[in-house]
């Protein structure tokens, strides 16, 4: 734990050198977790990599860790103006931990005597943890080395899957993401067009809109169903087939059957699952059972 905490000092100090506007919010080193939370408008992987390189360079140089004691934070700051401190947690005497010519921070935890004891430092994950807040997870020592090997394997395997050199993975994925976003926009437009004119039939004086789509944007279909039940005496039964089929059952507010209960009962019968509110329900079932589900749903709705 002392090695991990010392490495955290090195990393926090390195981040601040690269991006002076970054603020360290808190550190979580409990139950095997090593995380540091920082306040920043953005945090890119080049910044993280540069900080990692600085940390491991200081580790390899074997710099000493020193302690300095002061009666107050003001006194400590006069000696070490650049010292990091969570001021709201400090009252009275202060201990400044100095990593020789690298970092100065107010801290009460245990540290190693020499940076070489940290052995190796690796960031393992960076995630958004709030507005302008990033959680950075890291490992130290043998754990970090094993994690580095694991991440290397993932990188090489991903390159093989993509058919790209390791150095070209980021560009290849970026191009694929751009293409995916374009295709999603096209699918959204196509889905709106396909749902413009859904046929209906009349059953016991009720308009029944019913259609099976394939490979469209389910959210667009759900929106259309919501629009249709804005009229009176309307039942909407739609499906969208991909690997499985998403089934939607909805009704206008003037009808009285429970869409959620009906859809759940029918889907359970055909090995699917679903449910929802009385006016709008959804679920999924194997694509080969969609026609059977439609017949059973409508029979259940109009049986009374």
TALIN-V345417 format. One record per helix or strand. SS is the DSSP state (2 for helix, 1 for strand). FROM is the first residue (numbers start at 0). TO is the last residue. If there is no record, write none. Layout:
{{SS FROM TO} {SS FROM TO}}
This chain:
{{2 1 17} {1 22 27} {1 34 38} {2 44 60} {1 63 69} {2 72 78} {1 83 83} {2 86 88} {1 93 98} {1 102 105} {1 113 113} {2 114 117} {1 120 129} {1 132 139} {2 141 161} {2 165 193} {1 199 202} {1 205 213} {2 217 227} {1 233 240} {1 243 250} {2 258 268} {1 272 275} {1 279 285} {2 286 300}}
